[in-house]
Amino acid sequence: MAETTKKRKPKPPVTESLLTSGHRACAGCGESLGAKLVIDAAGPNTIVTTCTGCLEVFSTPYPESAWRVPWIHSLFENSSAVAAGVEAGLKALGKKEGINVIAQGGDGGTADIGIGCLSGMLERNHEVLYVCYDNEAYMNTGVQRSGLTPFDTHTTTSPSGKKSFGNQHPKKPLLEIVAAHNIPYATSATVGYPADLQLKVKKALKEKGATFIHLHVPCPLGWVYNTELTIEIARLAVQTGLFPLVEFKWGKVTRVRKITRERKPVEEYLKHQGRYRHLFASEEGKKEIKKIQAIADANIEKYGLV
Amino acid sequence: MSKPILITVGPGTSKVNKTGAWRTLMPVFKHDKCNDCRICVTVCPDACIFGQNNVYNANLDYCKGCGICAHECPVDDIEMVLEAK
């Protein structure tokens, strides 16, 4: 009865992505992967604004653009303000229905330079999805520390050496800061779980109000690891508890990704990366790893991840 | 009529930039154990893997040889080999 057995319908051929080939990101770039997944989930009826940073520089060196959707760049701090203007303009013309507006920026452009404009956009509750691509430093200008660089990370402006183990400040709690604006939807996501990320983008675009995705994107250049490990490192960040996947609705935690079965010690995540190499070189460094483990444990307890 | 400001560029024009020249390792799709899961298509940062029905290939004009597809392939059907140019 071979004819009657269920046969899977063949998938249609792979179509061209809305962030097309030929962009100048490094090999294995997590940010270009994240941007591709976000825009493909959002679809062609989307207007994108991007602030200065890697993403803007590699995707649109004049006179070329890798984007196949309307895209605009203005300044470092104001991609959220420009997106708010685009949304208000569309509403005034009565054309907002069916058109998504996405604002995006890197971790520096969001958490340091652009946090004022972002806060304004969230306060006025514009119907915009803001995506923060968090590669944990200013990678475009050569790996300087930002507000989202984690504790004890080596960067060129927080170098490790005899007197220091690198960045002395903890990572800014950006997602909590955003969620505290009482917006309909704010979540963290990672390129390590692409299906989860694309689902969250679709969920966010259905909301009638400001939404936010904090997207963790590994950077082979700044984090110093082999290019093929991008996805694996992104997954390890979640599994160790250093980057919890949490969804907020109207300021309250509604869903978390549990790591009960896949929980790993932080060394598993740190050992792949050259920016933490100094922690494995001395006895004092091992004590610092315990401090990083304490940060992961605090995250796990705070959101009940196990 | 005011003149248009010539600072806009066309969509997808980055394709003139053939980034394949950056590559040292080249992905070889063996088309042997492929189970049509399309994880390689999803995880390619350069969006250069195309195909259908268990036959997928990277567009070597743009593939930068990062090796994510080979690393993530659940059935090890992709191999990275040193490319002789």
Contacts between the chains, C-beta under 8 A, distances in Angstrom:
chain1	res1	chain2	res2	distance
A	10	B	52	7.0
A	10	B	53	5.7
A	11	B	36	6.8
A	11	B	38	7.2
A	11	B	52	6.8
A	11	B	53	7.8
A	12	B	52	7.3
A	13	B	50	7.2
A	13	B	51	7.0
A	13	B	52	4.1
A	14	B	38	7.3
A	14	B	41	5.3
A	14	B	49	6.9
A	14	B	50	4.7
A	14	B	51	6.0
A	14	B	52	6.9
A	14	B	56	7.4
A	16	B	12	7.8
A	16	B	47	7.2
A	17	B	47	3.6
A	19	B	47	6.4
A	20	B	12	4.5
A	20	B	14	6.4
A	20	B	15	6.2
A	20	B	47	6.2
A	21	B	14	7.4
A	21	B	15	6.3
A	21	B	19	7.2
A	21	B	46	5.2
A	21	B	47	5.5
A	21	B	48	4.6
A	21	B	59	6.6
A	21	B	61	7.6
A	21	B	62	3.7
A	22	B	14	3.7
A	22	B	15	4.5
A	22	B	16	6.8
A	22	B	17	4.3
A	22	B	18	7.1
A	22	B	19	6.1
A	22	B	62	5.8
A	23	B	14	5.2
A	23	B	17	7.7
A	23	B	19	7.7
A	23	B	46	7.4
A	24	B	14	7.8
A	24	B	17	6.7
A	24	B	19	6.9
A	25	B	45	6.4
A	25	B	46	7.7
A	26	B	64	7.8
A	27	B	22	6.5
A	27	B	23	7.6
A	27	B	45	7.9
A	27	B	64	3.8
A	27	B	65	6.1
A	27	B	66	4.0
A	28	B	45	6.6
A	28	B	64	7.7
A	28	B	66	3.5
A	28	B	67	7.3
A	28	B	68	6.0
A	29	B	45	5.1
A	29	B	66	7.9
A	30	B	45	7.4
A	32	B	45	4.4
A	32	B	46	7.2
A	33	B	43	6.7
A	33	B	44	7.7
A	33	B	45	4.0
A	33	B	68	7.8
A	36	B	45	6.8
A	36	B	47	5.4
A	37	B	42	7.4
A	59	B	14	7.2
A	60	B	9	7.5
A	60	B	14	7.9
A	61	B	14	7.8
A	61	B	17	8.0
A	62	B	7	7.8
A	62	B	9	6.7
A	63	B	9	4.9
A	63	B	13	7.1
A	64	B	9	6.2
A	64	B	13	4.6
A	64	B	14	4.4
A	64	B	16	6.4
A	64	B	17	6.3
A	65	B	9	4.9
A	65	B	10	7.1
A	65	B	11	6.5
A	65	B	12	7.1
A	65	B	13	5.5
A	65	B	14	6.1
A	66	B	12	6.9
A	66	B	14	3.9
A	67	B	11	6.4
A	67	B	12	7.4
A	68	B	11	4.5
A	68	B	12	4.7
A	69	B	11	7.3
A	194	B	42	5.1
A	194	B	43	6.7
A	220	B	66	7.8
A	226	B	67	7.8
A	227	B	66	4.1
A	227	B	67	6.0
A	227	B	68	7.1
A	228	B	66	6.2
A	228	B	67	3.5
A	228	B	68	5.4
A	228	B	70	6.7
A	228	B	71	4.0
A	228	B	80	7.7
A	229	B	71	6.9
A	230	B	45	7.6
A	230	B	66	7.4
A	230	B	68	5.6
A	231	B	43	5.8
A	231	B	68	6.1
A	231	B	71	7.3
A	231	B	72	5.6
A	232	B	71	6.9
